Amino acid sequence: MIYSWGHSRRFNDYSSYIKRTFEERVQKVSVDAGFSCPNRDGSKGRGGCTFCNNSTFNPSYCGDGNSITQQIDTGINFFSPKYKTQHYLAYFQAYSNTYESIEILQKRYAEALDHPKVIGLVLGTRPDCISDELLAYLSELNQNHHITIEYGIESTLDSTLDRINRGHHFEEGVDAIKKSARAGLKVGAHLILGLPGETEEDILNHSRKMSELPLDYLKLHQLQLVRGSVMGEEYLRNPSQMKLYDVDEYIDLVVNFLELLNPEIVMERFISQSPKELLIAPKWGLKNFEFVAKVEKRLKERDSWQGKKYGC
C-alpha cells in the first residue's frame, strides 16, 4: 500500500522527505552559537525549564570556544567518512537561537551560510523569541537557502507549561507557528510526551491540536530525567512522584499519537538519547533506529498508520 505521503512506510518519515526534497544526501550538523535563553537570563525567569540540561543537546564537537565555521568543519569531518558527497544544514540547536539582536543573528547565520557545504539553516528556538523583523529577514534568506525554524512547544496544556517553568503558554506557540508559515518558512515543533501530570488522553489531545497547525515537521521525545535538571533532582529525591513509560507502553503511546496525527506532517523523531553519564531514567538502551523499527512493527501488527484516525 502506498500512503498519502508517497511511499509504503506507515508514517511520514523525515529521511524519505529529505530524499524527495534534495537531489543528494543532506545531513544536519549541530552548531552552538553561544546564545542564551529568556528563561535563564532573567527576562522570563531563571534556572530554565525544569526538564532542561542543555548539555544533553550538543554533540561533543560543539563548544570549546570554537567558531561556527570550525564547528561545521568538525561536524563534517565526523560525517564525511561515510557520506562523501552530501551537503549540510547548519542546526543551531542549544538554547534559543533567535534570541539576540537582529544584527548579531544576521552575522552568525551568515557565517554558517558562507560555508561552501552548507545549503540551509535549522533554527531551534522558543515561540516567545521571534519577531516580525526576524521573520522578514529569514523569509529573504529562504529565497536562496533552505530555512527551517523549529519551536519548542513541549505541551499544549498551559497548566503543564506553568509546572515546568516554561515561561510561555501554548497560544504563543500557535501564533509563532502561523506567522512563520505565512513567512514561507518550513516550520517544525517539538513535544515531550509524559510530562508530569499529563494523562494519555492529554497526550493524544496534543496530536489533535498540533494537527490543526501549519506544521511541516514534528519531533516527539520521551520524558527523560537528566542530572543537572530540576526535574531530575526531584526524581532522585522521590522517584515515586513521576510516571515514566517503559518501552512497550511508549511504543503504544506513539502509535496512538500517530493514528490521530495529520498525515501531511513529517515525523522527524520519536525519542531522544541523552548522554549515558547524564541520564537518570528511563534507561531503555535503544538507539533511535531500533526504536523506529519497533514502532513500524507495532503499526503493522495493528494494521495502522499515521493519520488512520485523523480528525477523530
C-alpha positions as CSV (number, residue, x, y, z in Angstrom):
1,M,0.0,0.0,0.0
2,I,1.2,3.5,-0.9
3,Y,0.1,6.1,1.6
4,S,-0.7,9.8,1.0
5,W,2.9,10.8,1.6
6,G,4.0,8.7,-1.4
7,H,5.6,5.6,-0.1
8,S,4.9,2.4,1.8
9,R,6.2,3.2,5.2
10,R,3.4,3.6,7.7
11,F,4.4,7.1,8.8
12,N,5.5,10.2,7.0
13,D,9.2,9.9,7.9
14,Y,11.9,12.5,7.7
15,S,14.6,10.6,5.8
16,S,12.2,9.9,2.9
17,Y,11.2,13.6,3.0
18,I,14.8,14.6,2.6
19,K,15.3,12.3,-0.3
20,R,12.2,13.7,-2.0
21,T,13.3,17.3,-1.4
22,F,17.0,17.3,-2.2
23,E,18.9,15.7,-5.1
24,E,21.7,14.4,-2.8
25,R,22.1,13.3,0.8
26,V,21.7,16.2,3.2
27,Q,22.7,16.0,6.9
28,K,22.2,18.3,9.8
29,V,25.4,19.4,11.5
30,S,24.9,20.9,15.0
31,V,26.2,24.4,15.9
32,D,26.4,26.1,19.3
33,A,26.4,29.8,18.5
34,G,26.6,31.0,22.1
35,F,23.0,32.2,22.5
36,S,21.1,32.3,25.8
37,C,17.5,31.8,26.8
38,P,14.9,34.2,28.3
39,N,14.1,31.6,30.8
40,R,17.7,31.6,32.1
41,D,18.9,35.2,31.9
42,G,16.0,36.7,34.0
43,S,13.9,38.3,31.3
44,K,11.3,35.5,31.7
45,G,12.8,33.5,34.6
46,R,15.9,31.9,36.0
47,G,17.1,28.3,36.1
48,G,15.4,27.3,32.8
49,C,12.7,24.7,32.2
50,T,12.7,22.1,34.9
51,F,13.4,19.2,32.5
52,C,16.4,21.0,30.8
53,N,20.1,20.4,30.9
54,N,21.4,21.8,27.5
55,S,24.5,19.5,27.8
56,T,22.2,16.7,26.6
57,F,21.6,18.6,23.2
58,N,25.0,19.2,21.8
59,P,27.4,16.8,20.2
60,S,31.0,16.8,21.6
61,Y,32.3,18.8,18.7
62,C,30.3,21.9,19.7
63,G,31.6,24.3,22.2
64,D,35.2,24.6,23.5
65,G,35.2,28.2,22.1
66,N,35.2,27.0,18.5
67,S,33.8,29.4,15.9
68,I,30.7,28.4,13.9
69,T,32.8,27.6,10.9
70,Q,35.2,25.4,13.0
71,Q,32.2,23.5,14.5
72,I,30.7,22.9,11.0
73,D,34.1,21.7,9.7
74,T,34.5,19.3,12.7
75,G,30.9,18.1,12.2
76,I,31.5,17.5,8.5
77,N,34.7,15.6,9.3
78,F,32.6,13.4,11.6
79,F,30.0,12.5,8.9
80,S,32.1,12.6,5.7
81,P,33.9,9.2,6.0
82,K,30.5,7.6,5.5
83,Y,28.9,10.1,3.2
84,K,31.4,11.7,0.8
85,T,29.2,13.9,-1.4
86,Q,26.5,15.3,0.9
87,H,25.6,18.9,1.8
88,Y,24.6,20.1,5.2
89,L,22.0,22.1,7.1
90,A,23.6,24.1,10.0
91,Y,21.5,23.1,13.0
92,F,21.5,25.9,15.6
93,Q,20.4,23.7,18.5
94,A,21.3,24.7,22.0
95,Y,19.3,27.3,23.9
96,S,17.2,29.8,21.9
97,N,18.8,30.6,18.5
98,T,16.7,33.6,17.6
99,Y,17.2,35.3,21.0
100,E,19.6,38.2,20.2
101,S,19.7,41.5,18.3
102,I,18.9,41.2,14.6
103,E,22.5,42.4,13.8
104,I,24.1,39.6,15.8
105,L,21.7,37.0,14.4
106,Q,22.4,38.0,10.9
107,K,26.2,37.8,11.5
108,R,26.0,34.3,13.0
109,Y,23.6,32.9,10.4
110,A,25.7,34.4,7.6
111,E,28.9,32.7,8.9
112,A,27.1,29.4,8.7
113,L,25.7,30.0,5.2
114,D,29.1,31.2,3.9
115,H,30.4,27.7,4.4
116,P,30.5,26.0,0.9
117,K,28.9,22.8,2.1
118,V,26.0,24.5,4.0
119,I,22.8,24.9,2.0
120,G,20.5,26.0,4.8
121,L,19.7,26.6,8.5
122,V,17.6,24.9,11.1
123,L,17.0,27.2,14.0
124,G,15.8,25.7,17.3
125,T,14.1,28.3,19.4
126,R,11.1,29.3,21.6
127,P,7.9,30.8,20.4
128,D,8.4,33.9,22.5
129,C,11.8,34.6,20.8
130,I,10.6,35.6,17.4
131,S,9.9,39.0,15.8
132,D,8.3,40.2,12.6
133,E,11.6,41.8,11.7
134,L,13.4,38.5,12.0
135,L,10.8,36.6,10.1
136,A,11.1,39.1,7.3
137,Y,14.9,38.6,7.2
138,L,14.5,34.7,7.3
139,S,12.0,34.9,4.5
140,E,14.6,36.7,2.4
141,L,17.2,34.1,3.2
142,N,14.7,31.4,2.3
143,Q,14.8,32.6,-1.3
144,N,18.2,31.1,-1.8
145,H,18.6,28.7,1.1
146,H,16.6,26.1,2.9
147,I,15.4,27.8,6.2
148,T,13.6,25.9,8.9
149,I,12.5,27.2,12.2
150,E,11.9,24.7,15.0
151,Y,9.8,25.7,18.0
152,G,9.9,24.0,21.4
153,I,6.3,23.7,22.2
154,E,6.7,20.8,24.7
155,S,3.0,20.7,25.7
156,T,-0.4,22.1,24.5
157,L,-1.5,22.4,28.2
158,D,-0.8,25.7,29.9
159,S,-1.0,24.0,33.3
160,T,1.9,21.8,32.3
161,L,3.9,24.7,30.8
162,D,3.5,26.6,34.1
163,R,4.5,23.5,36.1
164,I,7.7,23.0,34.1
165,N,8.6,26.7,34.3
166,R,8.4,27.1,30.6
167,G,7.7,30.8,30.6
168,H,5.2,30.9,27.8
169,H,1.8,29.4,27.0
170,F,0.6,27.3,24.1
171,E,-1.2,30.2,22.3
172,E,2.2,31.9,21.8
173,G,3.3,28.7,20.1
174,V,0.3,28.7,17.9
175,D,0.9,32.3,16.9
176,A,4.6,31.8,16.2
177,I,4.0,28.7,14.0
178,K,1.3,30.5,12.0
179,K,3.4,33.6,11.5
180,S,6.4,31.5,10.4
181,A,4.3,29.5,7.9
182,R,2.9,32.8,6.5
183,A,6.5,34.0,6.0
184,G,7.1,30.9,3.8
185,L,9.5,29.1,6.2
186,K,9.5,25.4,6.9
187,V,8.2,25.0,10.4
188,G,8.9,22.3,12.9
189,A,7.8,21.7,16.5
190,H,8.9,19.7,19.5
191,L,6.8,17.9,22.1
192,I,7.8,16.0,25.2
193,L,5.5,13.0,25.9
194,G,5.0,12.1,29.5
195,L,5.5,15.4,31.3
196,P,4.3,15.3,35.0
197,G,0.6,15.4,35.5
198,E,-0.4,14.6,31.9
199,T,-2.7,11.7,31.2
200,E,-2.6,9.6,28.0
201,E,-5.8,11.4,26.8
202,D,-4.0,14.8,27.4
203,I,-1.1,13.5,25.2
204,L,-3.4,12.3,22.4
205,N,-5.1,15.7,22.5
206,H,-1.6,17.2,21.8
207,S,-1.7,15.2,18.5
208,R,-5.2,16.6,17.6
209,K,-4.1,20.2,18.4
210,M,-0.8,20.0,16.5
211,S,-2.7,18.6,13.5
212,E,-4.6,21.8,13.2
213,L,-1.4,23.9,12.7
214,P,0.6,24.6,9.5
215,L,3.4,22.4,10.6
216,D,5.9,20.7,8.3
217,Y,7.8,18.6,10.9
218,L,7.2,17.3,14.3
219,K,9.7,15.8,16.9
220,L,8.5,13.7,19.8
221,H,10.7,12.9,22.7
222,Q,10.0,10.8,25.7
223,L,10.4,12.5,29.1
224,Q,14.0,11.9,30.2
225,L,15.2,12.8,33.6
226,V,18.8,14.1,33.5
227,R,21.4,15.2,36.0
228,G,21.6,18.9,36.3
229,S,17.9,19.5,35.7
230,V,15.4,20.5,38.4
231,M,13.1,17.6,37.5
232,G,16.0,15.1,37.5
233,E,17.0,16.1,41.0
234,E,13.3,16.0,42.2
235,Y,13.1,12.5,40.8
236,L,16.2,11.4,42.7
237,R,14.7,12.6,45.9
238,N,11.4,11.0,45.3
239,P,11.1,8.6,42.3
240,S,7.5,7.6,43.1
241,Q,6.2,11.1,42.2
242,M,6.7,10.7,38.5
243,K,5.2,8.3,36.0
244,L,7.8,7.1,33.5
245,Y,6.8,5.0,30.5
246,D,8.5,1.7,29.8
247,V,9.4,0.9,26.2
248,D,6.3,-1.1,25.3
249,E,4.0,1.5,26.9
250,Y,5.7,4.3,25.0
251,I,5.6,2.4,21.7
252,D,1.8,2.1,22.1
253,L,1.5,5.7,23.0
254,V,3.4,6.8,19.9
255,V,1.3,4.6,17.7
256,N,-1.9,6.0,19.2
257,F,-0.5,9.5,18.7
258,L,0.4,8.8,15.1
259,E,-3.1,7.5,14.3
260,L,-4.6,10.9,15.2
261,L,-1.9,13.0,13.6
262,N,-2.3,14.9,10.3
263,P,-0.6,12.6,7.7
264,E,0.9,15.7,6.0
265,I,3.2,16.4,9.0
266,V,6.7,14.8,8.6
267,M,7.8,12.8,11.7
268,E,11.4,13.6,12.4
269,R,11.9,11.8,15.7
270,F,10.1,9.7,18.3
271,I,12.7,9.6,21.0
272,S,15.8,11.3,22.2
273,Q,19.1,9.9,23.6
274,S,20.7,11.7,26.4
275,P,24.3,11.0,27.2
276,K,24.7,8.0,29.5
277,E,26.6,9.9,32.1
278,L,23.7,12.4,32.5
279,L,20.7,10.1,32.1
280,I,18.9,9.1,35.3
281,A,15.8,7.5,33.8
282,P,14.3,5.8,31.8
283,K,17.2,3.7,30.6
284,W,15.9,1.8,27.6
285,G,19.2,1.1,25.9
286,L,17.7,1.7,22.4
287,K,19.1,3.7,19.6
288,N,16.8,5.8,17.5
289,F,16.7,3.4,14.5
290,E,16.0,0.5,16.8
291,F,13.0,2.3,18.3
292,V,11.7,3.3,14.9
293,A,11.8,-0.4,13.8
294,K,9.7,-1.3,16.9
295,V,7.1,1.4,16.1
296,E,6.9,0.2,12.5
297,K,6.4,-3.3,13.7
298,R,3.6,-2.3,16.1
299,L,1.9,-0.3,13.3
300,K,2.0,-3.3,11.1
301,E,0.7,-5.6,13.9
302,R,-2.2,-3.2,14.4
303,D,-2.7,-2.6,10.6
304,S,-2.4,1.0,11.4
305,W,-0.6,4.1,10.0
306,Q,-0.2,7.8,10.6
307,G,-3.5,9.6,10.2
308,K,-5.7,6.5,10.3
309,K,-7.9,8.3,12.8
310,Y,-7.0,11.8,11.8
311,G,-10.0,14.1,12.5
312,C,-11.4,11.8,15.2
